[in-house]
Amino acid sequence: MNKNNNKSFSRRDFVKTAAKSAVVGGVAMTGFPTIVPASVFGKNAPSNKVNIGQIGIGRIARTHDLAETFKYDTARIMAVADVDRTRLESGKKMIEGWYEKKTGQSNYIDVKIYDDYHDLLHNKDIDAVIISTPDHWHAQPAIEAALAGKHIYCQKPTSLTIEEGRTMSDVVRKSGVVFQLGSQQRSLNPWPQFKQACELVRNGRIGKLHTVRVGLPGDPPGGITTEMPVPANFNYDMWLGSTPYVYYTLDRVHSLTDPNSRGGWLRCEQFGAGMITGWGVHHIDIAHWGMNTELTGPVEVEATAEFPKQGLWNVHGDFQVKAKYANGVEMYISGKDPNGIRFEGSDGWIFVSRGNVGVTASDPTSGNNTQNKAFNASNPKILTSVIGPNETHLYASPEQHGNWLDSILNKKQNISPAEVAHRSCSACLIAHAAMKTGKKLYWDPAKEVFKNNVEANKLLSRPQRYPYGTNYVVNKNA
């Protein structure tokens, strides 16, 4: 990139420019490499960088997604979109400040800002997007990004409903772009114990697996219900998206002053299912990895849950879920167990977690994690068992964002693709449906419908408020 020109130079531009430079007056220039600056072919060449647009610049983007992506020279954050103008402008300054600190150049990059992410997607210089929006704004921009040919890193959960998730996975598959879910527990940095635990389970170190216990907290009730004026810097209608219109109040959305704080929307069922999808996707994804059920789901599920009867925040509190898979393994999910995953087999057990650590300081924990090791087993010798060359070795990803970038540049399979992501999320949403109906449900993982239960099948989708929603996108592009 020209140090004195902030205009973006994409990999597509590089290919076009190189092609033109290789032929002069209709004559092929065999000495072509000698007339191009050496910097064009180094590790920082435009062809070796992924130009990224950041969609959503709140807590998870600042403290995790951008913080991790900044570490890679192959990534170039060139644009940001957000419906909160204050966050948008501070996000631009943050990114430009990071590049200035790294390069020593105050004008190294002019980060483009967009009030509407659709305009970001129309920027042909952008190769990929990171979606760090609230849960109800994951599936739609992922689908639109795939249709625009942009690679996607998407925060969990993948979707608000199972129907949205199925559509998203299908569109991504047909588009051929690289989709990576933010399920960083799969990658070796910072928690290598998850992969190790799943490999030990898959290779029979605890005998025949029969039970998986997932420790997961509920959310507390609360939230101030007072109606408030919509801030002038905030496109509240677009923020609501496909969900029904409700009046603005601060505890329903996010802080006006602290972009790193945990938003109240996480505890509103209008925008998600609560902790069963919020942290549940992380843990059930690991459970599926160890169970070898990444591309399917449970066949039976039953649950009980407490839901607040007053206040703004209405996602589930304390709960218990029991699910059964076609391979006979039973999964129990509740806040009674320590936050993590315990695999139980005929010859012992393995427990794995992040320890007493969250992605950010505001993430909740459950159980008495301070007295539980992040990696433990019924017999300590299990944990040091070596996986032989002829045994099952699971995908090794050094770090989730780096794996995504490497897969884009080198056309390699990534560790958390769309269908695996959808199945982790759908298992959580199936459990949520059991909480809401209070009935034992029978699930068909192939057809993705509940058997003989009209009430539960109504929960597979939600009405979508025009002109937002995945249905609108699909119909528009049909």
Secondary structure, DSSP 8 states (H G I E B T S, - for coil): --TT--S---HHHHHHHHHHHTEETTEE-TTGGGGS-GGGGSTTSGGG-EEEEEE--SHHIIIIIHHHHTT-TTEEEEEEE-SBHHHHHHHHHHHHHHHHHHHS-TTS---EEESSHHHHHT-TT--EEEE---GGGSHHHHHHHHHTT-EEEE-S-S-SSHHHHHHHHHHHHHHT--EEE--GGGSTTT-THHHHHHHHHHTTTTSSEEEEEEE------B---------TTB-HHHHHTTS------GGGS--SS-TTS--GGGG-TTT---HHHHTHHHHHHHHHHHHT-TT---SEEEEEE---SSSSB-S--SEEEEEE-TTS-EEEEETTS-SEEEEEETTEEEEE---S--SSTT----S-GGGS-SEEESSHHHHT----TTS------S-HHHHHHHHHHHT---SS-HHHHHHHHHHHHHHHHHHHH-S-EEEETTTTEETT-HHHHGGG-----TT-SHHHHHHHT-
